[in-house]
Amino acid sequence: MTVREVFKFIVIFQKPKKYSINLWGHQTSLTLEPDFWQELQQLAKQKKTSVKKLVEHVDEGRTQCSYPPNLSSCLRVWILKEKNP
């Protein structure tokens, strides 16, 4: 990556934001970069479902692990895998 490309990335990078969501009847928050939140919304639209249902789907798989990873981290990886199968 050139210095110019790195600079462009730094300029467009948006720091993570907290997003409030109700999962399984409990209010919780996710910390995601706005780009990931937009991708999550887009995936929900493509799959004709809600963001809540997608996040619950990822959360259900995550909680099956003996040492469940952070939900926001799982969502980032899931989004990348969905976008680049």
N, C-alpha and C positions, 0 to 999 in steps of 0.2 A: 504494500500500500504506500503510495506516495504521500509526502507531507501535505500536499494539497487535498488529497482524498481524506486524510485524517482530519484536517481542518473542516472540510465539508461535513463530515460525520459529527464532529463536536458541535458545530453550529446547529445542525438539525436535531440533535439528541434532546429529548424532553425527559426530565426526571420523572420517576414513578409518581403516580397519584393513587390515593385511596378511593376505592369504589365500594359503596355499600350495597349489599345484596342479602336477600333472605334465602337461606339454604336449610332445607329440612325443618322449616318452621322456626329457625333461629336467625336473627340478624347477625351478619358478620361482614368483615371488610376484606377486600383483596387489594393488594398493592401491585399495580401493573403500570408499565409505561403506556401512555396514550395510544401508541401504535398497536400494542398488543390488545388493548381494550377494543379498538376499532376492528381489528381482525376477528376478535371473538364475536363482536356484533355481526360482522359480515358472515362468519361461519354459521351463526344461528339463523340468519336470514336464508342462506343457501340450503340449510338442512330443514328449513320450515319449522323451527322450534324456537324456544326462548333462550336467552343467555343463561337464565337460571337453570334450565334443564341441562344445558351443556356443562355448566359448572358442577351440577350435582352428579352428572355422569363421570366426570373426571375425579370428583371427590370420592365417589363410591369405589373406583379402582384404586385410588391412592390409599384409602383407609384399609384396604385388604393387605397392605404391606405390614411386616412385623415392626418396622420403624418408618411410619408414614412421613414422607417428605412434606415440605411446606407447600400448601395449596397453590399459592401464586407461582412458585417455581414450576410445579407440575403443569399448570395452565400454559406457561410460556413454552415448555417443551411440547405439550400436546398440540398447541396452535402451530408450532413449526412443523411438526410431523403431519398434521392435517393439510397444511399448505404445500408441503414438499414430501409427498409419499415415497 
